[in-house]
Amino acid sequence: MNENADSPRTVDGRSDRRRFLAASGALFVGGGLAGCLDESAGSDGSNGNAGTDGERTTSEATADGTTEGADDASEPRTVSFEAPHGATIEGTLYGSGDCGVVLVPQINMDRESWRPQAEALAGEGNLVLAIDEDPDDRPASVRGAIAHLRRERGVSGLVLIGASSGGEAVVVANAEAEDGAVDGTVALSAGGGADRAADLHGRLLFVVSEGDSDRFVRVARELHENAPEPKELVTYEGSAHGQGLFDSDRAEDLRGRISSLVAEACGGA
């Protein structure tokens, strides 16, 4: 992947993941593929299991299936909750605050792959929930995360962030959510969901690399074209795909854009 330091092209309409792991989870990778079904599993051995890699597992299960304990916002803690389609979804909470952020990984990764971004967003005063979606219904898994943060955690604002298959999941979950449930959405190299663009709510950021597979470039453009305001399309040079963007020379710019959207979306909630 060769990317230069030129500024990304931006179109701004205002002024322009139950876990599914066929193999061990991985850290960030790039490279586009259709629907992310060809994305190869990583090799770091992480699988997002509760109580590993410094996570503290919460202790008591509540009546609604959520694992609860004396939450310590200074360290990650594992939770589980039921999604609308009945599946139990596992996630990791970071930080605390009135603004909730849901992180959804691409198909060859698990929730642990979001740790650097989750810790950074938590450090900015947000309550961050990284999830392992049910592969049978990823959007419903995301809607379960929305309900968990809204009803069980009491956030007043909520932003969805997903990559590739997770990007499609957050788009569809946004479109299917109740009015006012989602204040912002970031889709990185979304694998689909363009047919739901007109039903989206809140602030919208669509990101793709111009050298990614044609499908992802097309979806990003269609999402932006058909979505309501406020919306923004950012096209980076190079071919970094999904969460791989955080391991590219575009990472700093992308992190800044996400932080700004979260602050704006929750500030207006």
N, C-alpha and C positions, 0 to 999 in steps of 0.2 A: 504494500500500500504506500503510494507516494502521494502525500498531500503537501501543498505549500502553505505559506502563511497568509495568503490572500484572504480578505474578509469574506464571510459567507454571503450568498445572495439571499436577501430577505424580502418576503412579501408580507406586508402587515395591513390587514383590513381596517385597523383602527386608524393608522396613519399610513400603512402597507399591511399475573398463577394455583381438598385433598391433593397432595404432591404427586407428580408423575415423573419418575426418574428411571429410565431404562439403564442408566449408568450413573456414575458419580457425577455430582454437580461440578461446575467449573467456574472459574473467574472469567473476566471479560474476554470475548472473542469478537472478531469482526467477520465480514464476508457475508453477502446476501445469499438467500436461497428461497425458492418459492415456498411460501407458507411456513418457512423455517423447519419443515419436516426433514430436511436434509442436514440440519445443523448438527455437527458431530459433538458428542459429549466431551466435556473437559477432563482434565487429568489431575486436578489438584486434590481429588478425594473428598472434597467437602460435599455434604448432602443436606445441610441445614437441619440436622437432627437436634431435637431439644436437648439443652444442657451441654452442648459441645461448643468448642471455640469461644469459650468465655461467656456463653449465654447462661442466664439463670432461669430455670424452669419454674413457672408459677405453680402453686401447689394444689389448691382445692378447686374441684369442678363445681360450677354453679348449676342450677336447674336447667338453664338454657344451653348447657354444653360448653360454656366458656370457661377456660381455666383461669382461675383467679388466685391471687395471693396478695401479700403486702407489696405492691408494686414499688420498685425502686427505679425511679426515672433516670438514675445515673448509669444504668447498665441495661443491656438488652434483656428482654424477658419474653418467654414463649407463651402464646395464647392459642386457643382453638375456638372455633365457632361454627355454627351451622349455616350453610348457604341455602338460598331459596329452593334449590332442587333436592335438598336433603343430605348432601354430602358434608362431611366435616372437613373444614379447611384449617390448616395450621399456618401460623404466622409468627413473626417476631416483631415486638414493639420496641421502638427506640424513642427516648426523650419524653417530653410532655408538652402540653400546650392546648390552646383552643383551636388551632388549625391542624386538621388531620391530613396526612398524605399516605396514599396507598401505592405501593411499588409492586409491579407485576413483571416477572422475568420472562425472557424468551424461552423457547421450548427446550433447549439443551442446558438450561441453567436452573438453579433453585433460588430461594429467597436469600440465601447467604451471599449470593453474588452481588446483591445490592448494598452490602454492608457499608462500603465507603460513602456512597451517596446518602444512605439512611443516616449515618452518623453526622454527616455534614448538615443535612436538613434538620436533624434533631438539635444540633448545636445552634441553629438559628431560631429555636423556640417552637418547633413543631412536634406533634405527636405522629411518628412515622410507623406505618405497618407494612412490612414486606411479607408477601404471602407466597405459598405454593398452591397454585390453582389446581382444580380437578380438571384433567384433560377432557373429560366428557362434557364439561360445560364451563369453559373459562369465564365467559361474561357473568354467569350466575355466581361464580366464586368471587368475582370482584364486587358484585352487588351485595354478597354476604359481608364482605369487608366494609363496604359503605355503611351497612346497617350496624355492624359492630362498633365502628367509630362514632356514628351518630347516636345510637341508642345506649350502648354500654359505656362508652367513653365520653360522651357529651360534647363532642367537638362542635364548634359553631360554623366552621368553614371546612371544606374538603376538596382535595385535589387528587386526581388519578394520574399516575405515570406508568407507562408500560412500553416494552420494547418488542418489536417484531410480532410474534403471536400474542404477546402480552399487550402490545400496542393495539392490535385489533380488539383484544378483550376489553380494554378500557374504553375504547370508542363505543363498542356495542353496549357495554354496561352503562355508560353515560346516557346513550340514547334510550335505554330501557328504564332508567332510574326515574323516580318521582321528581316532579318539578322542584327545584331548589335543593336537591340532594347533593348535587355536584356543582362546585364553583369554578373548577378549572380542570383541564385535561391536557397531558403532554403525551403524544404518540411518537415514539422513535422508530422509524422504519416499519410502520404498521403493515401487517400482512394482509389486511382487509378492512372491511367496515365502511368503505366509501358509500355504499348504498344507504347507510344510516346517517350520513353527514348532516342532512337537513334537520335531524331530530336532536342534535347535540345542544348541550347547555353550558353556560359559563365561558370563561376565557379558554381559548384553544391554541395550542402550539403543536404544529406538525413539523417533524424534522426528518430529513433523509439525506444520504450522500448521493451526489449526481452519478457516481460510478457504481452504485448498488445495482442489483438486478432490476431490470426494467419494471417488473411488477411493483416493487416497493416505491420506485419513483412515481409511477403512474398513480398508485393509491394515495400517496401524499398529496399530489397535485389535485386529485379529484376530491379528496377530503377538504382541502382548503377552498377549492372553487365552490363547493356546494354547502359548506357549513355557514352558519350565521355568524355575525360579528359578536364580540371581538375575536379575531383570529389572526394567526401568523403562520407563514410557511418559511422555514429556513432550509436552504439547500447548501450543503457543504461540498467542497471539492474532495475528491478521493472516493474510496469505496468502503469505508468503515460502516458496519451494519449494527443496528440496535445498540445494545449495551457496549459494543466495541467502540462506539463513539467516545466513551469515557476513557479509552486507552489510546486515543488518537491525539493529534495536535490541535484538535477542535474542542478538547475536553473543557478547558477553562471557559471558553465562550459559551458552551452548552450549559455548564453548571451555573454560570451567571444568568442566563436566560431562564433556566428553571427556577432559580431562587427568586428572580423578579416576578415570574408568573405566580408562584406560590404566595408571595407577599401581597401582590395585587389582588389575587382571587380571594384570599382569606381576609384581606383588609376591607373588601367590599361586602363580605358575607354578613 
